């Protein structure tokens, strides 16, 4: 059956609206499965960080989100210190990432661009990675060598 141009356009718009609603429902369902949080401190700056400690939680991270509260981020926890790399595929929020060693010392901080597959690597074996809104670390004078307090309270 061949549909007139107007009907094809209407059908396409209806399909697009349905897909948009499904995407939004999936994104809000992901947000509904709240991760545990931890309070961290860097140079007297308090952070509330969601903790992503399972492979599935780490793989999803902050993907499909469009905002991040002030002084909130995500802490990725790994099983053992190793070189880590992150990318921003399906991530819409500009982020900065701090790679931390097992004691919570920042190894390096990298700025990341949304919707890219550029790899950002730790400069040494890292046990943790902390993602914050892009520029958060720089705005507060936080740099490599500074220590993130509170990671020692996390379950191994």
C-alpha positions, 0 to 999 in steps of 0.5 A: 500500500502506498500512502500519500505524502501527508500520511507518510509524514504524519506516520513518521512524526507519530513514530518519532514521538513514540520512540522519544517517549520510549527513550525518556521512559528508559532514561527515567527508569535508569534514574529510578534505580538509584545507586548508593551515594557517598560523601567525599571531600577534596581540599575541604570541598564536599561532593555527593557521589553515586557509587558505580561498583558493578560491571553493569553500573560502571558500563552505564555510568552517567550515560543518557543523563542530561544534567548533574546536580551542583557538587554531585558526581559519580565514583567508579570503583574497581576490583584492583588498581589497573590502568583505566580508560573512559569515553563519552559515548551516549553521555550528554553532560560535559565531564571532567574525570579524576583518576585515583590510586588506591589511597585516593590520591589523584593521578590525573584529571582529564576533560571529556567532550560529550558524545565522543569515543576519545579514550581518556586514560589514567596515568598509572594504576587507578582503583577509582575514577571520579566524574564531575561536571566539566571544569569542577576540579579546575574551578576549585584549584584541585589537581593531581596529587590532591587526595580524595577523602572518603574512598577508604570508607567504601566496601571492597 
